[in-house]
Amino acid sequence: MGDVYEELLVKRNATAWEKIQKPLIFALTAVFLIGGILIYYILMIPAIIMVIVCYFYVPRLDLEYEYSYANGEMDIDAVFSKQSRKHKDSLSLIDIECIAPLGSHHLDAFQHGYTVLDYSANDPARKPYVFVRPNDRKLIYLQLEEDDMKRDIKMRKMRQFFED
């Protein structure tokens, strides 16, 4: 088996609440700024707070996940607004007990008492694969669309990889 190194960038679709947040934050900032300048200066305090929220929080609404896979080891990073990066998780295929698409009956035994970590595209048309890590009782949702990465994972975890 040869060495495999793959990187996959998965754009996360915004939820309905996240789609509403960005214009709402900008509108509130504009209202407080205009109100602070024209009406009453005390409104400049919430305006300054809203500018800070715009600077730090709004870029986090544009989210992508980067999977770096190398020979059975995967690093997962979150990329915010294509500018900043934060390491989210590392997983080794040695620690994985089961890999199956979301909704598969092979995941029935892992329904209760597990924490869900969703690093998928949040797209109902593309089902994520669920990686079960029983050591720390976590279900990790990932998009496996890269052929070489998926093929290598399937070869390394033949009895635990399901595609139904």
Disulfide bonds with the S-S distance in Angstrom:
none
